[in-house]
Amino acid sequence: MRGKTNVYAHSLEIPYPCRIVYNPDEPLDCGAKVWIEVLGFDLAAMQPPANIVSSYG
Protein backbone atom coordinates (compact mmCIF):
# COMPACT_ATOMS: atom_id res chain seq x y z
CA MET A 1 0.00 0.00 0.00
CA ARG A 2 1.28 3.43 -0.73
CA GLY A 3 0.63 6.04 1.85
CA LYS A 4 1.31 6.89 5.45
CA THR A 5 -0.72 4.11 7.06
CA ASN A 6 0.93 0.99 8.48
CA VAL A 7 -0.81 -2.26 9.30
CA TYR A 8 1.27 -4.53 11.52
CA ALA A 9 0.78 -8.29 11.45
CA HIS A 10 2.74 -11.49 12.07
CA SER A 11 1.72 -13.01 8.76
CA LEU A 12 -0.06 -12.10 5.57
CA GLU A 13 -1.64 -14.15 2.80
CA ILE A 14 -1.77 -12.43 -0.58
CA PRO A 15 -4.14 -14.27 -2.92
CA TYR A 16 -2.67 -12.58 -5.99
CA PRO A 17 0.55 -13.05 -7.97
CA CYS A 18 3.23 -11.06 -6.16
CA ARG A 19 6.94 -10.80 -5.51
CA ILE A 20 9.12 -9.57 -2.67
CA VAL A 21 11.78 -7.10 -3.80
CA TYR A 22 14.98 -6.43 -1.85
CA ASN A 23 16.94 -3.54 -3.33
CA PRO A 24 19.22 -1.89 -0.74
CA ASP A 25 21.18 0.02 -3.39
CA GLU A 26 18.10 1.75 -4.83
CA PRO A 27 15.48 2.20 -2.08
CA LEU A 28 12.07 3.66 -2.81
CA ASP A 29 11.46 7.37 -2.27
CA CYS A 30 10.07 6.55 1.18
CA GLY A 31 13.34 4.80 2.11
CA ALA A 32 12.02 1.22 1.87
CA LYS A 33 14.66 -1.34 0.90
CA VAL A 34 12.22 -4.28 0.89
CA TRP A 35 8.71 -4.21 -0.52
CA ILE A 36 6.01 -6.46 -1.95
CA GLU A 37 4.79 -5.89 -5.49
CA VAL A 38 1.34 -7.29 -6.25
CA LEU A 39 1.22 -8.02 -9.97
CA GLY A 40 -1.79 -7.16 -12.10
CA PHE A 41 -3.95 -5.88 -9.25
CA ASP A 42 -4.97 -2.42 -8.08
CA LEU A 43 -4.09 -2.33 -4.37
CA ALA A 44 -5.89 0.98 -3.94
CA ALA A 45 -9.16 -0.86 -4.62
CA MET A 46 -8.36 -3.70 -2.18
CA GLN A 47 -10.16 -3.60 1.14
CA PRO A 48 -8.51 -5.36 4.11
CA PRO A 49 -10.48 -8.26 5.58
CA ALA A 50 -12.58 -7.33 8.60
CA ASN A 51 -10.83 -9.99 10.73
CA ILE A 52 -7.37 -8.34 10.65
CA VAL A 53 -6.42 -7.54 14.22
CA SER A 54 -3.23 -5.77 15.18
CA SER A 55 -1.29 -7.39 17.98
CA TYR A 56 0.71 -4.23 18.56
CA GLY A 57 -1.75 -2.31 20.75
NORJO-V35152 format. One line per field, one symbol per residue. ss: DSSP state (a for helix, b for strand, c for the rest). psi: psi as a letter, one per 30 degrees, with the letter a starting at -180 (. if undefined). A space follows every 10 residues. Layout:
BEGIN
ss->???
psi->???
END
This chain:
BEGIN
ss->cccccccccc cccccccbbb bbcccccccc cccbbbbbcc ccaaaccccc ccccccc
psi->kkagkkjklf lkkjhlkllk kjiffillff fkfklkkkkh kjfffkkkkf gkkkgh.
END
